[in-house]
Amino acid sequence: MAQFPSLNLWTDSWLADTAHLDRVTRDIYLHLLILMWRTPGCRVPNSIEWIANRLRLTTEEIPILKAIISEFCK
């Protein structure tokens, strides 16, 4: 049995909310959501370095992560 509960993904909403994103950005965003879901309290540290390390991002992808956080996270 899975350690974490499922993450319901409403595909119509996902497509509508991310249609303006390119594939790389959408992929990073989805992996960020999964990371947040799997982190205790569904909260990650407010640290780009910590998140980028967990998502195994390249240096070139960090600005994409920052843009995603700016647009979708509080």
mmCIF file of the N, C-alpha and C atoms, coordinates in Angstrom:
data_MODEL
# 
_entry.id   MODEL 
# 
loop_
_atom_site.group_PDB 
_atom_site.id 
_atom_site.type_symbol 
_atom_site.label_atom_id 
_atom_site.label_alt_id 
_atom_site.label_comp_id 
_atom_site.label_asym_id 
_atom_site.label_entity_id 
_atom_site.label_seq_id 
_atom_site.pdbx_PDB_ins_code 
_atom_site.Cartn_x 
_atom_site.Cartn_y 
_atom_site.Cartn_z 
_atom_site.occupancy 
_atom_site.B_iso_or_equiv 
_atom_site.pdbx_formal_charge 
_atom_site.auth_seq_id 
_atom_site.auth_comp_id 
_atom_site.auth_asym_id 
_atom_site.auth_atom_id 
_atom_site.pdbx_PDB_model_num 
ATOM 1   N N  . MET A 1 1  ? 0.844  -1.176 0.000   1.00 0.00 ? 1  MET A N  1 
ATOM 2   C CA . MET A 1 1  ? 0.000  0.000  0.000   1.00 0.00 ? 1  MET A CA 1 
ATOM 3   C C  . MET A 1 1  ? 0.891  1.242  0.000   1.00 0.00 ? 1  MET A C  1 
ATOM 4   N N  . ALA A 1 2  ? 0.448  2.250  -0.684  1.00 0.00 ? 2  ALA A N  1 
ATOM 5   C CA . ALA A 1 2  ? 1.209  3.486  -0.777  1.00 0.00 ? 2  ALA A CA 1 
ATOM 6   C C  . ALA A 1 2  ? 1.310  4.163  0.584   1.00 0.00 ? 2  ALA A C  1 
ATOM 7   N N  . GLN A 1 3  ? 2.469  4.804  0.813   1.00 0.00 ? 3  GLN A N  1 
ATOM 8   C CA . GLN A 1 3  ? 2.692  5.493  2.073   1.00 0.00 ? 3  GLN A CA 1 
ATOM 9   C C  . GLN A 1 3  ? 1.883  6.789  2.149   1.00 0.00 ? 3  GLN A C  1 
ATOM 10  N N  . PHE A 1 4  ? 1.672  7.430  1.014   1.00 0.00 ? 4  PHE A N  1 
ATOM 11  C CA . PHE A 1 4  ? 0.965  8.696  0.984   1.00 0.00 ? 4  PHE A CA 1 
ATOM 12  C C  . PHE A 1 4  ? -0.376 8.530  0.283   1.00 0.00 ? 4  PHE A C  1 
ATOM 13  N N  . PRO A 1 5  ? -1.376 9.312  0.683   1.00 0.00 ? 5  PRO A N  1 
ATOM 14  C CA . PRO A 1 5  ? -2.656 9.237  -0.007  1.00 0.00 ? 5  PRO A CA 1 
ATOM 15  C C  . PRO A 1 5  ? -2.515 9.743  -1.438  1.00 0.00 ? 5  PRO A C  1 
ATOM 16  N N  . SER A 1 6  ? -3.455 9.370  -2.234  1.00 0.00 ? 6  SER A N  1 
ATOM 17  C CA . SER A 1 6  ? -3.401 9.777  -3.635  1.00 0.00 ? 6  SER A CA 1 
ATOM 18  C C  . SER A 1 6  ? -3.566 11.286 -3.770  1.00 0.00 ? 6  SER A C  1 
ATOM 19  N N  . LEU A 1 7  ? -3.046 11.798 -4.836  1.00 0.00 ? 7  LEU A N  1 
ATOM 20  C CA . LEU A 1 7  ? -3.183 13.208 -5.171  1.00 0.00 ? 7  LEU A CA 1 
ATOM 21  C C  . LEU A 1 7  ? -4.150 13.279 -6.343  1.00 0.00 ? 7  LEU A C  1 
ATOM 22  N N  . ASN A 1 8  ? -5.372 13.702 -6.060  1.00 0.00 ? 8  ASN A N  1 
ATOM 23  C CA . ASN A 1 8  ? -6.365 13.800 -7.125  1.00 0.00 ? 8  ASN A CA 1 
ATOM 24  C C  . ASN A 1 8  ? -5.968 14.905 -8.089  1.00 0.00 ? 8  ASN A C  1 
ATOM 25  N N  . LEU A 1 9  ? -5.976 14.592 -9.348  1.00 0.00 ? 9  LEU A N  1 
ATOM 26  C CA . LEU A 1 9  ? -5.638 15.568 -10.371 1.00 0.00 ? 9  LEU A CA 1 
ATOM 27  C C  . LEU A 1 9  ? -6.811 15.669 -11.333 1.00 0.00 ? 9  LEU A C  1 
ATOM 28  N N  . TRP A 1 10 ? -7.471 16.810 -11.319 1.00 0.00 ? 10 TRP A N  1 
ATOM 29  C CA . TRP A 1 10 ? -8.608 17.043 -12.202 1.00 0.00 ? 10 TRP A CA 1 
ATOM 30  C C  . TRP A 1 10 ? -8.042 17.534 -13.524 1.00 0.00 ? 10 TRP A C  1 
ATOM 31  N N  . THR A 1 11 ? -8.013 16.658 -14.500 1.00 0.00 ? 11 THR A N  1 
ATOM 32  C CA . THR A 1 11 ? -7.295 16.939 -15.736 1.00 0.00 ? 11 THR A CA 1 
ATOM 33  C C  . THR A 1 11 ? -7.838 18.152 -16.485 1.00 0.00 ? 11 THR A C  1 
ATOM 34  N N  . ASP A 1 12 ? -9.136 18.386 -16.449 1.00 0.00 ? 12 ASP A N  1 
ATOM 35  C CA . ASP A 1 12 ? -9.670 19.548 -17.157 1.00 0.00 ? 12 ASP A CA 1 
ATOM 36  C C  . ASP A 1 12 ? -9.162 20.837 -16.514 1.00 0.00 ? 12 ASP A C  1 
ATOM 37  N N  . SER A 1 13 ? -9.134 20.889 -15.198 1.00 0.00 ? 13 SER A N  1 
ATOM 38  C CA . SER A 1 13 ? -8.621 22.067 -14.495 1.00 0.00 ? 13 SER A CA 1 
ATOM 39  C C  . SER A 1 13 ? -7.121 22.211 -14.710 1.00 0.00 ? 13 SER A C  1 
ATOM 40  N N  . TRP A 1 14 ? -6.406 21.102 -14.634 1.00 0.00 ? 14 TRP A N  1 
ATOM 41  C CA . TRP A 1 14 ? -4.949 21.136 -14.844 1.00 0.00 ? 14 TRP A CA 1 
ATOM 42  C C  . TRP A 1 14 ? -4.626 21.707 -16.219 1.00 0.00 ? 14 TRP A C  1 
ATOM 43  N N  . LEU A 1 15 ? -5.283 21.198 -17.234 1.00 0.00 ? 15 LEU A N  1 
ATOM 44  C CA . LEU A 1 15 ? -5.022 21.690 -18.594 1.00 0.00 ? 15 LEU A CA 1 
ATOM 45  C C  . LEU A 1 15 ? -5.403 23.159 -18.749 1.00 0.00 ? 15 LEU A C  1 
ATOM 46  N N  . ALA A 1 16 ? -6.523 23.551 -18.180 1.00 0.00 ? 16 ALA A N  1 
ATOM 47  C CA . ALA A 1 16 ? -6.957 24.948 -18.288 1.00 0.00 ? 16 ALA A CA 1 
ATOM 48  C C  . ALA A 1 16 ? -6.005 25.881 -17.547 1.00 0.00 ? 16 ALA A C  1 
ATOM 49  N N  . ASP A 1 17 ? -5.554 25.458 -16.366 1.00 0.00 ? 17 ASP A N  1 
ATOM 50  C CA . ASP A 1 17 ? -4.710 26.321 -15.542 1.00 0.00 ? 17 ASP A CA 1 
ATOM 51  C C  . ASP A 1 17 ? -3.256 26.360 -15.999 1.00 0.00 ? 17 ASP A C  1 
ATOM 52  N N  . THR A 1 18 ? -2.843 25.386 -16.805 1.00 0.00 ? 18 THR A N  1 
ATOM 53  C CA . THR A 1 18 ? -1.441 25.332 -17.218 1.00 0.00 ? 18 THR A CA 1 
ATOM 54  C C  . THR A 1 18 ? -1.253 25.407 -18.729 1.00 0.00 ? 18 THR A C  1 
ATOM 55  N N  . ALA A 1 19 ? -2.311 25.722 -19.454 1.00 0.00 ? 19 ALA A N  1 
ATOM 56  C CA . ALA A 1 19 ? -2.229 25.754 -20.924 1.00 0.00 ? 19 ALA A CA 1 
ATOM 57  C C  . ALA A 1 19 ? -1.202 26.757 -21.433 1.00 0.00 ? 19 ALA A C  1 
ATOM 58  N N  . HIS A 1 20 ? -0.953 27.796 -20.657 1.00 0.00 ? 20 HIS A N  1 
ATOM 59  C CA . HIS A 1 20 ? -0.001 28.829 -21.074 1.00 0.00 ? 20 HIS A CA 1 
ATOM 60  C C  . HIS A 1 20 ? 1.451  28.439 -20.811 1.00 0.00 ? 20 HIS A C  1 
ATOM 61  N N  . LEU A 1 21 ? 1.671  27.320 -20.126 1.00 0.00 ? 21 LEU A N  1 
ATOM 62  C CA . LEU A 1 21 ? 3.023  26.886 -19.790 1.00 0.00 ? 21 LEU A CA 1 
ATOM 63  C C  . LEU A 1 21 ? 3.580  25.947 -20.853 1.00 0.00 ? 21 LEU A C  1 
ATOM 64  N N  . ASP A 1 22 ? 4.890  26.021 -21.062 1.00 0.00 ? 22 ASP A N  1 
ATOM 65  C CA . ASP A 1 22 ? 5.516  25.049 -21.963 1.00 0.00 ? 22 ASP A CA 1 
ATOM 66  C C  . ASP A 1 22 ? 5.693  23.732 -21.208 1.00 0.00 ? 22 ASP A C  1 
ATOM 67  N N  . ARG A 1 23 ? 6.132  22.711 -21.908 1.00 0.00 ? 23 ARG A N  1 
ATOM 68  C CA . ARG A 1 23 ? 6.200  21.367 -21.317 1.00 0.00 ? 23 ARG A CA 1 
ATOM 69  C C  . ARG A 1 23 ? 7.177  21.296 -20.145 1.00 0.00 ? 23 ARG A C  1 
ATOM 70  N N  . VAL A 1 24 ? 8.328  21.928 -20.273 1.00 0.00 ? 24 VAL A N  1 
ATOM 71  C CA . VAL A 1 24 ? 9.319  21.887 -19.190 1.00 0.00 ? 24 VAL A CA 1 
ATOM 72  C C  . VAL A 1 24 ? 8.758  22.557 -17.941 1.00 0.00 ? 24 VAL A C  1 
ATOM 73  N N  . THR A 1 25 ? 8.151  23.719 -18.096 1.00 0.00 ? 25 THR A N  1 
ATOM 74  C CA . THR A 1 25 ? 7.581  24.437 -16.963 1.00 0.00 ? 25 THR A CA 1 
ATOM 75  C C  . THR A 1 25 ? 6.456  23.639 -16.323 1.00 0.00 ? 25 THR A C  1 
ATOM 76  N N  . ARG A 1 26 ? 5.605  23.051 -17.144 1.00 0.00 ? 26 ARG A N  1 
ATOM 77  C CA . ARG A 1 26 ? 4.506  22.237 -16.622 1.00 0.00 ? 26 ARG A CA 1 
ATOM 78  C C  . ARG A 1 26 ? 5.039  21.032 -15.855 1.00 0.00 ? 26 ARG A C  1 
ATOM 79  N N  . ASP A 1 27 ? 6.087  20.422 -16.342 1.00 0.00 ? 27 ASP A N  1 
ATOM 80  C CA . ASP A 1 27 ? 6.690  19.270 -15.674 1.00 0.00 ? 27 ASP A CA 1 
ATOM 81  C C  . ASP A 1 27 ? 7.270  19.668 -14.319 1.00 0.00 ? 27 ASP A C  1 
ATOM 82  N N  . ILE A 1 28 ? 8.002  20.772 -14.272 1.00 0.00 ? 28 ILE A N  1 
ATOM 83  C CA . ILE A 1 28 ? 8.564  21.239 -13.009 1.00 0.00 ? 28 ILE A CA 1 
ATOM 84  C C  . ILE A 1 28 ? 7.441  21.563 -12.026 1.00 0.00 ? 28 ILE A C  1 
ATOM 85  N N  . TYR A 1 29 ? 6.404  22.206 -12.506 1.00 0.00 ? 29 TYR A N  1 
ATOM 86  C CA . TYR A 1 29 ? 5.262  22.551 -11.640 1.00 0.00 ? 29 TYR A CA 1 
ATOM 87  C C  . TYR A 1 29 ? 4.612  21.284 -11.075 1.00 0.00 ? 29 TYR A C  1 
ATOM 88  N N  . LEU A 1 30 ? 4.391  20.284 -11.911 1.00 0.00 ? 30 LEU A N  1 
ATOM 89  C CA . LEU A 1 30 ? 3.778  19.046 -11.421 1.00 0.00 ? 30 LEU A CA 1 
ATOM 90  C C  . LEU A 1 30 ? 4.663  18.384 -10.375 1.00 0.00 ? 30 LEU A C  1 
ATOM 91  N N  . HIS A 1 31 ? 5.956  18.346 -10.615 1.00 0.00 ? 31 HIS A N  1 
ATOM 92  C CA . HIS A 1 31 ? 6.857  17.746 -9.639  1.00 0.00 ? 31 HIS A CA 1 
ATOM 93  C C  . HIS A 1 31 ? 6.915  18.560 -8.349  1.00 0.00 ? 31 HIS A C  1 
ATOM 94  N N  . LEU A 1 32 ? 6.785  19.872 -8.445  1.00 0.00 ? 32 LEU A N  1 
ATOM 95  C CA . LEU A 1 32 ? 6.703  20.702 -7.249  1.00 0.00 ? 32 LEU A CA 1 
ATOM 96  C C  . LEU A 1 32 ? 5.441  20.368 -6.448  1.00 0.00 ? 32 LEU A C  1 
ATOM 97  N N  . LEU A 1 33 ? 4.321  20.219 -7.128  1.00 0.00 ? 33 LEU A N  1 
ATOM 98  C CA . LEU A 1 33 ? 3.081  19.851 -6.439  1.00 0.00 ? 33 LEU A CA 1 
ATOM 99  C C  . LEU A 1 33 ? 3.216  18.503 -5.729  1.00 0.00 ? 33 LEU A C  1 
ATOM 100 N N  . ILE A 1 34 ? 3.833  17.557 -6.395  1.00 0.00 ? 34 ILE A N  1 
ATOM 101 C CA . ILE A 1 34 ? 4.029  16.233 -5.789  1.00 0.00 ? 34 ILE A CA 1 
ATOM 102 C C  . ILE A 1 34 ? 4.954  16.339 -4.583  1.00 0.00 ? 34 ILE A C  1 
ATOM 103 N N  . LEU A 1 35 ? 6.028  17.118 -4.710  1.00 0.00 ? 35 LEU A N  1 
ATOM 104 C CA . LEU A 1 35 ? 6.940  17.310 -3.584  1.00 0.00 ? 35 LEU A CA 1 
ATOM 105 C C  . LEU A 1 35 ? 6.200  17.924 -2.403  1.00 0.00 ? 35 LEU A C  1 
ATOM 106 N N  . MET A 1 36 ? 5.409  18.952 -2.651  1.00 0.00 ? 36 MET A N  1 
ATOM 107 C CA . MET A 1 36 ? 4.655  19.583 -1.569  1.00 0.00 ? 36 MET A CA 1 
ATOM 108 C C  . MET A 1 36 ? 3.682  18.585 -0.945  1.00 0.00 ? 36 MET A C  1 
ATOM 109 N N  . TRP A 1 37 ? 3.021  17.791 -1.764  1.00 0.00 ? 37 TRP A N  1 
ATOM 110 C CA . TRP A 1 37 ? 2.049  16.812 -1.273  1.00 0.00 ? 37 TRP A CA 1 
ATOM 111 C C  . TRP A 1 37 ? 2.709  15.789 -0.360  1.00 0.00 ? 37 TRP A C  1 
ATOM 112 N N  . ARG A 1 38 ? 3.934  15.413 -0.694  1.00 0.00 ? 38 ARG A N  1 
ATOM 113 C CA . ARG A 1 38 ? 4.625  14.361 0.042   1.00 0.00 ? 38 ARG A CA 1 
ATOM 114 C C  . ARG A 1 38 ? 5.411  14.881 1.247   1.00 0.00 ? 38 ARG A C  1 
ATOM 115 N N  . THR A 1 39 ? 5.541  16.183 1.381   1.00 0.00 ? 39 THR A N  1 
ATOM 116 C CA . THR A 1 39 ? 6.290  16.772 2.483   1.00 0.00 ? 39 THR A CA 1 
ATOM 117 C C  . THR A 1 39 ? 5.354  16.921 3.681   1.00 0.00 ? 39 THR A C  1 
ATOM 118 N N  . PRO A 1 40 ? 5.838  16.616 4.891   1.00 0.00 ? 40 PRO A N  1 
ATOM 119 C CA . PRO A 1 40 ? 4.978  16.740 6.079   1.00 0.00 ? 40 PRO A CA 1 
ATOM 120 C C  . PRO A 1 40 ? 4.293  18.109 6.149   1.00 0.00 ? 40 PRO A C  1 
ATOM 121 N N  . GLY A 1 41 ? 2.998  18.059 6.402   1.00 0.00 ? 41 GLY A N  1 
ATOM 122 C CA . GLY A 1 41 ? 2.206  19.281 6.470   1.00 0.00 ? 41 GLY A CA 1 
ATOM 123 C C  . GLY A 1 41 ? 1.946  19.901 5.113   1.00 0.00 ? 41 GLY A C  1 
ATOM 124 N N  . CYS A 1 42 ? 2.346  19.214 4.061   1.00 0.00 ? 42 CYS A N  1 
ATOM 125 C CA . CYS A 1 42 ? 2.197  19.720 2.685   1.00 0.00 ? 42 CYS A CA 1 
ATOM 126 C C  . CYS A 1 42 ? 2.859  21.093 2.518   1.00 0.00 ? 42 CYS A C  1 
ATOM 127 N N  . ARG A 1 43 ? 3.966  21.272 3.224   1.00 0.00 ? 43 ARG A N  1 
ATOM 128 C CA . ARG A 1 43 ? 4.687  22.543 3.164   1.00 0.00 ? 43 ARG A CA 1 
ATOM 129 C C  . ARG A 1 43 ? 6.164  22.255 2.931   1.00 0.00 ? 43 ARG A C  1 
ATOM 130 N N  . VAL A 1 44 ? 6.756  23.017 2.059   1.00 0.00 ? 44 VAL A N  1 
ATOM 131 C CA . VAL A 1 44 ? 8.195  22.917 1.818   1.00 0.00 ? 44 VAL A CA 1 
ATOM 132 C C  . VAL A 1 44 ? 8.856  24.181 2.360   1.00 0.00 ? 44 VAL A C  1 
ATOM 133 N N  . PRO A 1 45 ? 10.130 24.102 2.695   1.00 0.00 ? 45 PRO A N  1 
ATOM 134 C CA . PRO A 1 45 ? 10.826 25.303 3.161   1.00 0.00 ? 45 PRO A CA 1 
ATOM 135 C C  . PRO A 1 45 ? 10.810 26.397 2.096   1.00 0.00 ? 45 PRO A C  1 
ATOM 136 N N  . ASN A 1 46 ? 10.837 27.630 2.549   1.00 0.00 ? 46 ASN A N  1 
ATOM 137 C CA . ASN A 1 46 ? 10.884 28.777 1.644   1.00 0.00 ? 46 ASN A CA 1 
ATOM 138 C C  . ASN A 1 46 ? 12.322 28.985 1.191   1.00 0.00 ? 46 ASN A C  1 
ATOM 139 N N  . SER A 1 47 ? 12.820 28.006 0.447   1.00 0.00 ? 47 SER A N  1 
ATOM 140 C CA . SER A 1 47 ? 14.208 28.012 0.003   1.00 0.00 ? 47 SER A CA 1 
ATOM 141 C C  . SER A 1 47 ? 14.279 27.453 -1.415  1.00 0.00 ? 47 SER A C  1 
ATOM 142 N N  . ILE A 1 48 ? 14.632 28.307 -2.344  1.00 0.00 ? 48 ILE A N  1 
ATOM 143 C CA . ILE A 1 48 ? 14.771 27.867 -3.739  1.00 0.00 ? 48 ILE A CA 1 
ATOM 144 C C  . ILE A 1 48 ? 15.814 26.759 -3.836  1.00 0.00 ? 48 ILE A C  1 
ATOM 145 N N  . GLU A 1 49 ? 16.896 26.902 -3.100  1.00 0.00 ? 49 GLU A N  1 
ATOM 146 C CA . GLU A 1 49 ? 17.967 25.896 -3.152  1.00 0.00 ? 49 GLU A CA 1 
ATOM 147 C C  . GLU A 1 49 ? 17.464 24.534 -2.677  1.00 0.00 ? 49 GLU A C  1 
ATOM 148 N N  . TRP A 1 50 ? 16.694 24.514 -1.574  1.00 0.00 ? 50 TRP A N  1 
ATOM 149 C CA . TRP A 1 50 ? 16.170 23.261 -1.041  1.00 0.00 ? 50 TRP A CA 1 
ATOM 150 C C  . TRP A 1 50 ? 15.243 22.599 -2.047  1.00 0.00 ? 50 TRP A C  1 
ATOM 151 N N  . ILE A 1 51 ? 14.329 23.382 -2.603  1.00 0.00 ? 51 ILE A N  1 
ATOM 152 C CA . ILE A 1 51 ? 13.367 22.845 -3.565  1.00 0.00 ? 51 ILE A CA 1 
ATOM 153 C C  . ILE A 1 51 ? 14.083 22.371 -4.825  1.00 0.00 ? 51 ILE A C  1 
ATOM 154 N N  . ALA A 1 52 ? 14.979 23.203 -5.348  1.00 0.00 ? 52 ALA A N  1 
ATOM 155 C CA . ALA A 1 52 ? 15.704 22.842 -6.572  1.00 0.00 ? 52 ALA A CA 1 
ATOM 156 C C  . ALA A 1 52 ? 16.503 21.558 -6.375  1.00 0.00 ? 52 ALA A C  1 
ATOM 157 N N  . ASN A 1 53 ? 17.094 21.403 -5.199  1.00 0.00 ? 53 ASN A N  1 
ATOM 158 C CA . ASN A 1 53 ? 17.851 20.192 -4.905  1.00 0.00 ? 53 ASN A CA 1 
ATOM 159 C C  . ASN A 1 53 ? 16.937 18.975 -4.891  1.00 0.00 ? 53 ASN A C  1 
ATOM 160 N N  . ARG A 1 54 ? 15.783 19.094 -4.234  1.00 0.00 ? 54 ARG A N  1 
ATOM 161 C CA . ARG A 1 54 ? 14.845 17.962 -4.161  1.00 0.00 ? 54 ARG A CA 1 
ATOM 162 C C  . ARG A 1 54 ? 14.286 17.598 -5.534  1.00 0.00 ? 54 ARG A C  1 
ATOM 163 N N  . LEU A 1 55 ? 14.095 18.601 -6.381  1.00 0.00 ? 55 LEU A N  1 
ATOM 164 C CA . LEU A 1 55 ? 13.559 18.350 -7.725  1.00 0.00 ? 55 LEU A CA 1 
ATOM 165 C C  . LEU A 1 55 ? 14.654 18.024 -8.733  1.00 0.00 ? 55 LEU A C  1 
ATOM 166 N N  . ARG A 1 56 ? 15.908 18.079 -8.274  1.00 0.00 ? 56 ARG A N  1 
ATOM 167 C CA . ARG A 1 56 ? 17.069 17.798 -9.129  1.00 0.00 ? 56 ARG A CA 1 
ATOM 168 C C  . ARG A 1 56 ? 17.099 18.696 -10.358 1.00 0.00 ? 56 ARG A C  1 
ATOM 169 N N  . LEU A 1 57 ? 16.884 19.969 -10.122 1.00 0.00 ? 57 LEU A N  1 
ATOM 170 C CA . LEU A 1 57 ? 16.872 20.924 -11.226 1.00 0.00 ? 57 LEU A CA 1 
ATOM 171 C C  . LEU A 1 57 ? 18.280 21.339 -11.595 1.00 0.00 ? 57 LEU A C  1 
ATOM 172 N N  . THR A 1 58 ? 18.438 21.707 -12.844 1.00 0.00 ? 58 THR A N  1 
ATOM 173 C CA . THR A 1 58 ? 19.697 22.270 -13.308 1.00 0.00 ? 58 THR A CA 1 
ATOM 174 C C  . THR A 1 58 ? 19.713 23.759 -12.982 1.00 0.00 ? 58 THR A C  1 
ATOM 175 N N  . THR A 1 59 ? 20.869 24.347 -13.090 1.00 0.00 ? 59 THR A N  1 
ATOM 176 C CA . THR A 1 59 ? 20.995 25.791 -12.863 1.00 0.00 ? 59 THR A CA 1 
ATOM 177 C C  . THR A 1 59 ? 20.093 26.563 -13.820 1.00 0.00 ? 59 THR A C  1 
ATOM 178 N N  . GLU A 1 60 ? 19.973 26.082 -15.040 1.00 0.00 ? 60 GLU A N  1 
ATOM 179 C CA . GLU A 1 60 ? 19.149 26.748 -16.047 1.00 0.00 ? 60 GLU A CA 1 
ATOM 180 C C  . GLU A 1 60 ? 17.658 26.664 -15.727 1.00 0.00 ? 60 GLU A C  1 
ATOM 181 N N  . GLU A 1 61 ? 17.255 25.661 -14.952 1.00 0.00 ? 61 GLU A N  1 
ATOM 182 C CA . GLU A 1 61 ? 15.841 25.482 -14.624 1.00 0.00 ? 61 GLU A CA 1 
ATOM 183 C C  . GLU A 1 61 ? 15.390 26.269 -13.391 1.00 0.00 ? 61 GLU A C  1 
ATOM 184 N N  . ILE A 1 62 ? 16.322 26.781 -12.610 1.00 0.00 ? 62 ILE A N  1 
ATOM 185 C CA . ILE A 1 62 ? 15.965 27.506 -11.388 1.00 0.00 ? 62 ILE A CA 1 
ATOM 186 C C  . ILE A 1 62 ? 15.116 28.746 -11.679 1.00 0.00 ? 62 ILE A C  1 
ATOM 187 N N  . PRO A 1 63 ? 15.405 29.541 -12.718 1.00 0.00 ? 63 PRO A N  1 
ATOM 188 C CA . PRO A 1 63 ? 14.498 30.665 -13.012 1.00 0.00 ? 63 PRO A CA 1 
ATOM 189 C C  . PRO A 1 63 ? 13.068 30.217 -13.332 1.00 0.00 ? 63 PRO A C  1 
ATOM 190 N N  . ILE A 1 64 ? 12.921 29.044 -13.933 1.00 0.00 ? 64 ILE A N  1 
ATOM 191 C CA . ILE A 1 64 ? 11.591 28.498 -14.208 1.00 0.00 ? 64 ILE A CA 1 
ATOM 192 C C  . ILE A 1 64 ? 10.881 28.197 -12.891 1.00 0.00 ? 64 ILE A C  1 
ATOM 193 N N  . LEU A 1 65 ? 11.601 27.573 -11.960 1.00 0.00 ? 65 LEU A N  1 
ATOM 194 C CA . LEU A 1 65 ? 11.040 27.286 -10.641 1.00 0.00 ? 65 LEU A CA 1 
ATOM 195 C C  . LEU A 1 65 ? 10.604 28.568 -9.954  1.00 0.00 ? 65 LEU A C  1 
ATOM 196 N N  . LYS A 1 66 ? 11.427 29.600 -9.996  1.00 0.00 ? 66 LYS A N  1 
ATOM 197 C CA . LYS A 1 66 ? 11.085 30.875 -9.368  1.00 0.00 ? 66 LYS A CA 1 
ATOM 198 C C  . LYS A 1 66 ? 9.817  31.468 -9.975  1.00 0.00 ? 66 LYS A C  1 
ATOM 199 N N  . ALA A 1 67 ? 9.687  31.362 -11.293 1.00 0.00 ? 67 ALA A N  1 
ATOM 200 C CA . ALA A 1 67 ? 8.485  31.882 -11.957 1.00 0.00 ? 67 ALA A CA 1 
ATOM 201 C C  . ALA A 1 67 ? 7.238  31.089 -11.550 1.00 0.00 ? 67 ALA A C  1 
ATOM 202 N N  . ILE A 1 68 ? 7.370  29.786 -11.437 1.00 0.00 ? 68 ILE A N  1 
ATOM 203 C CA . ILE A 1 68 ? 6.245  28.941 -11.017 1.00 0.00 ? 68 ILE A CA 1 
ATOM 204 C C  . ILE A 1 68 ? 5.808  29.312 -9.608  1.00 0.00 ? 68 ILE A C  1 
ATOM 205 N N  . ILE A 1 69 ? 6.764  29.434 -8.716  1.00 0.00 ? 69 ILE A N  1 
ATOM 206 C CA . ILE A 1 69 ? 6.456  29.781 -7.333  1.00 0.00 ? 69 ILE A CA 1 
ATOM 207 C C  . ILE A 1 69 ? 5.781  31.150 -7.275  1.00 0.00 ? 69 ILE A C  1 
ATOM 208 N N  . SER A 1 70 ? 6.290  32.089 -8.053  1.00 0.00 ? 70 SER A N  1 
ATOM 209 C CA . SER A 1 70 ? 5.718  33.422 -8.076  1.00 0.00 ? 70 SER A CA 1 
ATOM 210 C C  . SER A 1 70 ? 4.275  33.410 -8.562  1.00 0.00 ? 70 SER A C  1 
ATOM 211 N N  . GLU A 1 71 ? 3.990  32.585 -9.561  1.00 0.00 ? 71 GLU A N  1 
ATOM 212 C CA . GLU A 1 71 ? 2.648  32.551 -10.135 1.00 0.00 ? 71 GLU A CA 1 
ATOM 213 C C  . GLU A 1 71 ? 1.652  31.720 -9.331  1.00 0.00 ? 71 GLU A C  1 
ATOM 214 N N  . PHE A 1 72 ? 2.089  30.558 -8.828  1.00 0.00 ? 72 PHE A N  1 
ATOM 215 C CA . PHE A 1 72 ? 1.133  29.611 -8.277  1.00 0.00 ? 72 PHE A CA 1 
ATOM 216 C C  . PHE A 1 72 ? 1.164  29.425 -6.760  1.00 0.00 ? 72 PHE A C  1 
ATOM 217 N N  . CYS A 1 73 ? 2.216  29.890 -6.096  1.00 0.00 ? 73 CYS A N  1 
ATOM 218 C CA . CYS A 1 73 ? 2.351  29.621 -4.661  1.00 0.00 ? 73 CYS A CA 1 
ATOM 219 C C  . CYS A 1 73 ? 2.187  30.906 -3.843  1.00 0.00 ? 73 CYS A C  1 
ATOM 220 N N  . LYS A 1 74 ? 1.723  30.719 -2.621  1.00 0.00 ? 74 LYS A N  1 
ATOM 221 C CA . LYS A 1 74 ? 1.584  31.846 -1.690  1.00 0.00 ? 74 LYS A CA 1 
ATOM 222 C C  . LYS A 1 74 ? 2.664  31.758 -0.637  1.00 0.00 ? 74 LYS A C  1 
# 
